Amino acid sequence: MSFEPTKRRALIVYLKNMRQARQLRRFGIVNYISNKMKFASVYVDEGDVETKKKLIERLGFVDHVELSHWPEIDTTVGGQQSMDEIDFAVDSDDVFDDVAQEEEL
């Protein structure tokens, strides 16, 4: 038996009233609640995203719901380059030949 993680997606729920934010726990895992910006982050299963989004939007204390775009973003930094291919260059204008004097410091 192997472990398979369940695919989840975040719903960003903007609220009118923060008192009912705890009620979002029945729809999924409430990851974060911001009282200042009046939103909550709720993780739901990937297959139930559309149905849960419609149910949450019908609640009276919810302003609107947005779907997180995190799975669509490419998270690789710098492409497919290896460390041998990266060329580090220093401009001659950026290099100082003078040693700092104590008065300058």
C-alpha angles and dihedrals in degrees: 000000000000129000116248118186116225114241111241135183130202124238116201106214117196111206135206094201123026096206093080095048091104090062089071089076091084091064099048145309112324103218102175139004121196113198093184097052094030101231139117131205113223124185116212133173115275093240094052098047099107096043094046091046091055092047093049093047090057093060115107097229094052119097098188141324128229129193117234115245095202097112090054095055121095105233098188111116119217097000123256098323121135123218091257092060096051112097117205113201132181122202116231089229091062095054117085120209095189121092111227114255121223091244091058093053 
